[in-house]
Amino acid sequence: MGADGVGSQVREVLTARADIQCQQDFIPDVYKSLHVPRIAPDQTVELAGNYLHTSTLGKGIRLVMAPQPDNWLHGTLIFSPDNNPLENCTTDEAVLTYFQENIPFLKPLMRLEDAAVLRQRPVSKIMTVKCDRMHVCDRILLVGDAVHAVSPSIGQGCNASLQDVQVFAQCLDRYEDKWEEALPAFTAKRLSDVHALRELSDYTFPRSKPMMLEFIFRLTVGKKLR
């Protein structure tokens, strides 16, 4: 079972030696990850635990925060490689000031220690993966980011990987642990879902402020027309 992530060596071997087609693309943007409390230390501010929290800052910079267990938010600050908003922030205090001035909803939540961790994190590239199937013969299975890596901006990568495990367990139960039947059934059941997730990853969040305004306008008009 290949569950070795976006840089999967199992997938690389399969694409070289087996009849499986995989598309790997780097998204033009890069990102830095951050974690902040969902509830302010003084309990005066609490962000909803069942919503994505987003902010578009212009020039292709945007922040997406997803609720996590234990009242934390995991986020990605996404930007173009030549426009790192934190490039000139040489101290932890400067990073904290940037977020307090540009992302108001984080002002009461982000602490200096959160800014310090963020400043030390490397800038990461985003690679997406799309394969034409998730198994080879009756012996090899790809799951998780190894076969359907998506942008972290939608906060669904881990969920999709866990769902792979759930669906595969169901297939094993249905076909009484016969891999020659369970593996093709798994691909048939999951492939359209993970391809849809890739589309969602690529097109959910507009990359610029004008595109975001157009996106909101289209949604508004669409609701009125319906």
N, C-alpha and C positions, 0 to 999 in steps of 0.2 A: 504494500500500500504506500503510495507516494503522498505524504502529507508534509513535505519539506519546504513549504512556503513559496513565495513568488519567484525565488531563484532556484526552483526545484531541479536537482540533478537527475531525479527519476524522469521528469518530463523531458529534459534535454536528451537523455538516452533514447527515450521512446520516439521523439520526433526525428532522431537521426537514424534509428534502426527499424522502427515500426511504421505502419501506415496510419499515422495520426497527425492531423494538421493543427498547429497551434499558432495563434497570432499574438505577438508580444509588442506592446506599444508603450512608449514613454509619453505621459501627459506633458504638455509644454511647461506646466507650472511645477514648482517645488513646494516644500512645506516644512514647518517645524511643529513638533507636538508640544502640547502643554496640558497641565492638570491644575485645576483650581477647585476649591470647595464650592458646593452648590448653595450652601447656606452661610451667610456672613457670620463671623465670630460673635458679633453682638446680637445675632438672631433677628436683626431688623430687616434683612433682605433674604428672600428665598426664591430661587428660580425654579420653575416647574420641573418636576422630575420625569415628565412624560412627553417632553417636546425637545426638538432640536433648537438650539439658540444660535442665531446667525447674525453676522454683521458684514456689510459691504463697505469698504473704506475707499474705494476708487483706485484707479491705476492697476486694476487687476488684483488688488489685495482683498482677501475676505477671510473671515473666521467662522468656523463651524464648531459648535460645542455640543456634545452628546452626553446625556446623563448616564452615570455609572452607579454601581452599588455603593453603599456606605456614604451617600450624599456627596459624591464627587462629580465633576464634569471633566470629560476628556475632550480635548479640542485639537484642531489643526489650523494653523495660520498658513494660508496658501497665498503664494505670490509668484511672479515671474522671476526667473533666475537673475535678471539684471535689475531687479527692483526689490531688494531685501529691505523691508521697513526697519529692521533692527540692526542693519549694518553699522550704523554710526552710534549705536547704543553700547558704549564701552564699559558701562557699570550696571550692576543689578538695579540700582535706583533709576537709571535712565530707561531701562526696559519697563519698569513699573510705571514710570511717568508716562511713557508712550501709551500704554494700555489705559491708564486712567484718563488721559486726554482724548483718546480716539475711540474707545469702546466703553461708553458710560455704564452699561449693565454689568461690566466686570469691576468697576471701580471699588465697590464695597466688598468684593469677594477675593480679588487677587492680592496675595501677600508678597512681601519682599522675598521670602524663600521660594515662592513659586516662580517669581521673575528670575531668580538666580539659577534655578534648574533649567528654565527655558533658554536662558542666555548660553548655557553650556551645551545645549543639545545641537547636534549637527543639522545642517540643511539636508533634507532627504528628497530623492527623486521618487516620482510616482510611476510605477509600471503596472499596466493592466495586462491580463492574460485571458485569452479566449480560445478554447479548443473545440474541435468538431465532435469529440466524444470524451467520455470520462473513464474508459476502461480499454484494455487491450487483451484480446483473447479471453481466457477464463481464469487468468492468474494475476493481473495487474490492475490496480484501481488508483485513480488520482482524485484527491479531495482537497477542499479548502483553496488557499491561495495558489497552490500548485497548478490548479486547473481553471480557476475563475477569480484571479486577483482583480480588485477594483479599487477605485480611489477611496482613501479613508474619509473623504469629506461627507460621505453619506452614512458613515457609522454602521455599516451592515456586513463588513467582512467576517467578523467573528460569528455573527448570527448565522450567516450562510454556511460557514464551515461546520458549525454544530448541527445545522439542519442536514448537511450531507451525512453526518454520522447517524442521525435519527432515521433518515430515509433508507440508508444502507442496512441498518439493523432490521427495519421493516421488511426489506427485500430478502434478507437472509432468513427471516422467520417464515415469510410466505413460501420461499422455495426450499425450505428445510436445509439451509446451509450449502446448497448446491451452487457454487460460484459460477459455473457455466451458464446458469439461468439467472442468478441474482445480479450479476454484473451488467448484462445487457438491459435488464429491467431497471436497474439504477440509472443508467445513462438515459434511457427513454423517459424516466420520470423526472430527472433533475435538469437535463440539458436546457430545455426551454426556459426554466426558471433562472438559471445562472446566466444565460445569455440576456435575459431581460434585466438582470441586475447590472450587467455590464453597460447596457444602454442607459439605465438609470444613473449609473456612475458618470457616464460621459456627458449627459445632458441635463441633469437635474439643476445644477447651480450655474447660472450665467457667469462668464468670466470677467465682465466689465459692468460698470454702473449703467451705461446706456442699455446694455443687453438685459440687465436686471429690471430696469424700468419697462422695457418692452415686454419682458416676461410677465411682470405684474399686470400690465395693460391687457395682454392677451388673456390672462386668467380672468380678469374682471369682465372683459367683454364676453368671454365664453360663458361665464356664469349667467350673465344677463340674457344672452341668446337662448340658453337652455330654460 
